[in-house]
């Protein structure tokens, strides 16, 4: 009898530990499953598109590699002159978790818009950049917007903006351009981790330093946007379920590093 009584709790303990392991493993994939998208040495696999320039023309080396990070740098600029840039990864994704770290440095280049101070982002579900007009400022996409604090005032990061797109928030269609997340403010040049968890057109979560700060659903093109309408006229579906992603250049120096992805089941 004593042996049977001691064996029963052990069995329950073993089952509990096994289930706990399954839950942790499902939430935190093995490091080997993460795929690194930036080699830390050069821009292999990445292509720039800067407003007013042809695809692949990296004006003034706006996007460059520095100390193992992709740096958005304006040393070759006298004025910004509306030269919004995007650095596109070479392939599309639909269901995935994307992680990277970012930080803002220095001062905004002269001529940059006021709203773009310490402002950048990751555009995702973008179409092939070959579809962009030469003077197009932003790809049709969803943007996981990242913002840096000014040293004093609160300013959320991990927000969402919707150039040429719509999404649903709390089950209702949202047509405003940007929606704020519920995050801390990060001042100065500190590194911050952004994670975007994407499930096709159904669900997106933004996480900052591991904490969920925004969640939305039902991604779709905006038929009233001229660039989105071009895609629809060319046969693109209304639901936006896959695409490229791109790192932004919006006039304030910023760096990105540790860019990695894990694809998820549908």
C-alpha positions as CSV (number, residue, x, y, z in Angstrom):
1,X,0.0,0.0,0.0
2,X,2.7,2.6,0.8
3,X,4.3,2.0,-2.6
4,X,1.0,2.4,-4.5
5,X,0.2,5.7,-2.6
6,X,3.6,7.2,-3.5
7,X,3.4,6.1,-7.1
8,X,0.1,8.0,-7.8
9,X,1.3,11.5,-7.0
10,X,4.4,10.8,-9.1
11,X,2.3,9.9,-12.1
12,X,0.3,13.1,-11.8
13,X,3.6,15.1,-11.4
14,X,5.0,13.4,-14.5
15,X,1.9,14.2,-16.6
16,X,1.9,17.8,-15.3
17,X,5.5,18.3,-16.2
18,X,5.0,16.8,-19.7
19,X,2.0,19.1,-20.4
20,X,3.9,22.1,-19.1
21,X,6.8,21.2,-21.5
22,X,4.4,21.0,-24.4
23,X,2.9,24.4,-23.6
24,X,6.3,26.1,-23.3
25,X,7.7,24.5,-26.4
26,X,4.6,25.5,-28.4
27,X,5.0,29.1,-27.3
28,X,8.8,29.3,-27.5
29,X,10.1,27.4,-30.5
30,X,13.6,25.9,-30.4
31,X,16.3,28.3,-31.4
32,X,17.2,26.0,-34.3
33,X,13.8,26.7,-35.9
34,X,14.4,30.5,-36.1
35,X,15.8,31.5,-39.5
36,X,18.2,34.5,-39.6
37,X,17.3,36.9,-42.5
38,X,20.2,39.3,-42.2
39,X,23.8,37.9,-42.2
40,X,25.3,40.9,-40.3
41,X,27.9,41.6,-43.1
42,X,26.0,42.9,-46.2
43,X,22.6,43.4,-47.7
44,X,22.4,40.1,-49.5
45,X,18.7,39.2,-49.9
46,X,17.5,42.7,-49.4
47,X,16.6,45.3,-52.1
48,X,16.0,49.1,-51.5
49,X,13.2,51.2,-53.1
50,X,13.5,54.9,-52.4
51,X,10.9,57.4,-53.6
52,X,11.9,58.9,-56.9
53,X,14.5,56.2,-57.6
54,X,14.4,52.9,-59.4
55,X,14.1,49.6,-57.5
56,X,17.6,48.6,-56.3
57,X,19.0,52.2,-56.4
58,X,20.3,52.7,-52.8
59,X,20.6,56.5,-53.0
60,X,23.5,57.8,-50.9
61,X,23.9,54.4,-49.3
62,X,20.8,55.1,-47.2
63,X,20.7,51.5,-46.2
64,X,24.1,50.2,-45.1
65,X,25.6,47.6,-42.7
66,X,27.4,48.9,-39.6
67,X,28.6,46.9,-36.6
68,X,26.4,43.9,-37.5
69,X,23.2,46.0,-37.9
70,X,21.3,47.4,-40.9
71,X,21.7,51.1,-40.5
72,X,19.4,53.7,-42.0
73,X,21.9,56.6,-42.5
74,X,21.6,60.1,-44.0
75,X,25.2,61.2,-44.2
76,X,24.9,61.6,-47.9
77,X,21.8,63.8,-47.7
78,X,21.7,67.6,-47.6
79,X,17.9,67.6,-47.3
80,X,15.4,64.7,-47.0
81,X,13.2,66.0,-49.9
82,X,10.5,63.3,-49.4
83,X,12.9,60.4,-50.2
84,X,11.0,57.8,-48.1
85,X,12.8,54.5,-48.4
86,X,12.0,50.8,-47.9
87,X,14.4,47.9,-47.8
88,X,12.5,44.8,-49.0
89,X,13.4,41.2,-48.1
90,X,13.5,38.9,-51.1
91,X,10.5,36.6,-50.4
92,X,7.0,36.6,-49.2
93,X,5.5,35.1,-46.0
94,X,2.0,34.5,-44.7
95,X,2.0,32.8,-41.3
96,X,5.0,33.6,-39.2
97,X,6.6,35.3,-36.2
98,X,9.2,37.9,-37.1
99,X,11.5,39.3,-34.4
100,X,14.1,42.1,-34.6
101,X,15.7,44.8,-32.4
102,X,15.7,48.5,-33.3
103,X,17.1,51.7,-31.9
104,X,17.1,55.4,-32.9
105,X,20.3,57.4,-33.1
106,X,21.3,61.0,-33.6
107,X,19.2,63.7,-35.1
108,X,16.6,63.8,-38.0
109,X,17.9,64.8,-41.4
110,X,17.0,68.4,-42.4
111,X,13.7,68.6,-44.3
112,X,12.2,65.5,-42.7
113,X,8.5,65.9,-41.6
114,X,7.8,66.7,-38.0
115,X,5.9,63.4,-37.4
116,X,8.9,61.4,-38.6
117,X,11.2,62.3,-35.7
118,X,12.3,59.0,-34.1
119,X,9.8,57.2,-36.3
120,X,10.3,54.1,-38.4
121,X,8.7,50.7,-38.8
122,X,8.4,47.3,-40.5
123,X,6.0,47.1,-43.4
124,X,4.5,43.6,-43.9
125,X,2.2,41.9,-46.4
126,X,3.7,44.2,-49.1
127,X,3.2,43.3,-52.8
128,X,6.3,42.7,-54.9
129,X,8.2,46.1,-54.9
130,X,8.3,45.9,-58.7
131,X,4.6,47.0,-58.6
132,X,5.5,50.3,-56.9
133,X,5.4,53.5,-58.9
134,X,8.8,55.3,-59.0
135,X,7.4,58.2,-57.0
136,X,5.3,56.1,-54.6
137,X,6.1,56.9,-51.0
138,X,4.9,53.8,-49.2
139,X,4.1,50.3,-50.3
140,X,0.5,49.1,-49.8
141,X,0.9,47.2,-46.6
142,X,0.4,47.0,-42.9
143,X,3.0,48.8,-40.8
144,X,4.3,47.8,-37.4
145,X,5.3,51.3,-36.5
146,X,8.1,51.9,-34.0
147,X,8.6,55.3,-32.3
148,X,11.2,56.6,-29.9
149,X,10.5,58.9,-27.0
150,X,11.7,62.5,-26.9
151,X,13.2,62.2,-23.4
152,X,10.2,63.6,-21.6
153,X,6.8,62.8,-22.9
154,X,5.0,59.4,-23.3
155,X,5.0,58.0,-26.8
156,X,3.8,54.4,-27.6
157,X,5.6,52.1,-29.9
158,X,4.5,48.9,-31.7
159,X,1.5,50.8,-33.2
160,X,-0.1,49.9,-36.5
161,X,-0.5,52.1,-39.7
162,X,-2.4,51.1,-42.8
163,X,-1.2,52.6,-46.1
164,X,-3.7,51.3,-48.7
165,X,-5.2,48.8,-46.3
166,X,-7.8,48.3,-43.6
167,X,-8.0,46.1,-40.6
168,X,-10.5,45.3,-37.9
169,X,-10.1,46.2,-34.2
170,X,-12.3,44.5,-31.6
171,X,-14.4,43.1,-34.5
172,X,-15.1,46.4,-36.2
173,X,-13.6,47.8,-39.4
174,X,-11.1,50.6,-38.7
175,X,-10.3,53.1,-41.5
176,X,-8.1,55.5,-39.6
177,X,-4.5,55.5,-40.7
178,X,-2.8,54.7,-37.4
179,X,-3.8,53.0,-34.2
180,X,-1.8,53.3,-31.0
181,X,-0.6,50.3,-29.0
182,X,-0.5,50.0,-25.3
183,X,3.2,50.1,-24.6
184,X,5.9,51.8,-22.6
185,X,7.9,54.7,-23.9
186,X,11.6,54.1,-24.8
187,X,13.8,57.1,-24.8
188,X,17.4,57.4,-26.0
189,X,19.4,55.0,-28.1
190,X,18.4,51.8,-26.3
191,X,17.7,48.6,-28.2
192,X,14.0,47.5,-28.2
193,X,12.7,44.1,-29.4
194,X,9.8,44.1,-31.8
195,X,7.9,40.9,-32.6
196,X,5.1,40.6,-35.2
197,X,3.0,37.5,-35.1
198,X,1.0,37.1,-38.3
199,X,-1.7,34.5,-39.2
200,X,-2.5,35.3,-42.8
201,X,-5.3,37.8,-43.1
202,X,-7.0,36.6,-39.8
203,X,-4.9,37.8,-36.9
204,X,-1.9,40.0,-36.1
205,X,-0.2,40.6,-32.7
206,X,2.5,43.2,-32.0
207,X,4.8,42.5,-29.1
208,X,7.4,44.8,-27.5
209,X,10.1,43.2,-25.4
210,X,7.9,40.1,-25.2
211,X,4.7,41.8,-24.1
212,X,1.6,41.9,-26.4
213,X,0.8,45.6,-27.0
214,X,-1.7,45.4,-29.9
215,X,-3.9,42.8,-31.6
216,X,-6.1,43.2,-34.7
217,X,-7.8,41.0,-37.3
218,X,-9.2,40.8,-40.9
219,X,-6.6,42.5,-43.0
220,X,-7.8,43.8,-46.4
221,X,-6.9,46.1,-49.2
222,X,-8.6,49.6,-49.3
223,X,-10.4,49.9,-52.7
224,X,-10.5,53.7,-52.3
225,X,-6.7,53.9,-52.3
226,X,-5.3,54.4,-55.8
227,X,-2.3,52.1,-55.3
228,X,-4.4,49.4,-53.7
229,X,-7.0,49.8,-56.4
230,X,-4.3,49.1,-59.0
231,X,-3.5,45.8,-57.3
232,X,-7.2,44.9,-57.1
233,X,-7.6,45.7,-60.8
234,X,-4.7,43.4,-61.6
235,X,-6.4,40.5,-59.8
236,X,-5.3,40.7,-56.2
237,X,-7.8,39.4,-53.7
238,X,-9.4,41.9,-51.2
239,X,-8.2,39.9,-48.2
240,X,-4.5,40.6,-47.5
241,X,-3.0,37.3,-46.4
242,X,0.6,37.3,-47.5
243,X,3.4,39.5,-48.8
244,X,6.9,40.8,-48.5
245,X,8.2,42.9,-45.6
246,X,10.4,45.9,-45.6
247,X,12.4,48.1,-43.1
248,X,11.6,51.8,-43.3
249,X,13.6,55.0,-43.9
250,X,11.6,58.0,-42.9
251,X,14.3,60.7,-42.2
252,X,15.5,59.7,-38.7
253,X,18.6,57.5,-38.3
254,X,17.7,54.0,-37.0
255,X,19.4,50.6,-36.8
256,X,17.9,47.1,-37.0
257,X,19.6,43.9,-35.9
258,X,18.9,40.2,-35.0
259,X,16.3,39.9,-37.7
260,X,14.8,36.4,-37.6
261,X,11.7,34.5,-38.5
262,X,9.9,31.3,-37.8
263,X,7.1,30.2,-40.2
264,X,3.9,28.9,-38.6
265,X,1.3,26.3,-39.7
266,X,-1.8,27.8,-41.4
